[in-house]
Amino acid sequence: MIAILIFFFAHWFLSLFFHSFFLHRYASHQMYKISKNWERTIYLMTWFTQGSSYLVPRAYGVLHRMHHTYSDTEKDPHSPYFFRDVWHLMLHTAKIYRGFNTGQSIPEPQFTQEYLPAWHKLDHLGHHAVTRILFGAAYVAFYILFAPSAWWFLLLPIHFLMGPIQGAIVNWCGHKYGYRNYKNGDHSKNTTPFGVILMGELFQNNHHHDKTNANFARRWFEFDLTYIIMLGLNKMRVIRLLPVGPHNG
């Protein structure tokens, strides 16, 4: 049982960190600068930790920029106010993401003007069905070896779809439940105390107020773990945090 719990939480928080740190705060918003070698290293770690649910950074970045521009309107790719449940929200988001990733849909130029990281060989490998199946098989094998009973296998779907599940939780809860520090013209909210569990990503109201600020916490009881780690990486000169610009929600 201990092995399963360690594996589950390690997968959850490592996947979540690179989701927040690389896909969200770098690919989407360019909150820090990084050398090409470090970018490739973190790119690789993002793929490995997300595994079967790998999200291609370029497509993710375009999708997320759309979310900010069209927040909680009909053109928002994942506003909870147009879907009856989280599952249908995920399906709709996946359809738009898939279109951008395959080139079947061309994003508006405003969403590709800023830098979007791309590593085409790795993206092709990570997005390939065989790669996803192999990761899924590795998760199943681990559970076969260490799960004390069949009930634990109910956690496997979370492993298989971890990246999209984390994104759906943030976009559903962060726009439906909680409190507001700012009036942003949308439904974004700060969902606590789950902000810690999602490593700062659920402080959506704060983030939508100023999308250039790498620190999603504003009040004394708000804690953005991803940002704390980023401060450490900045001190180690792995990344260079950029100054916060004028308010730009």
Summary of the structure (lengths in Angstrom):
residues: 249
radius of gyration: 17.7
end to end distance: 44.2
largest distance: 53.9
contacts: 772
relative contact order: 0.15
helix: 61%
strand: 4%
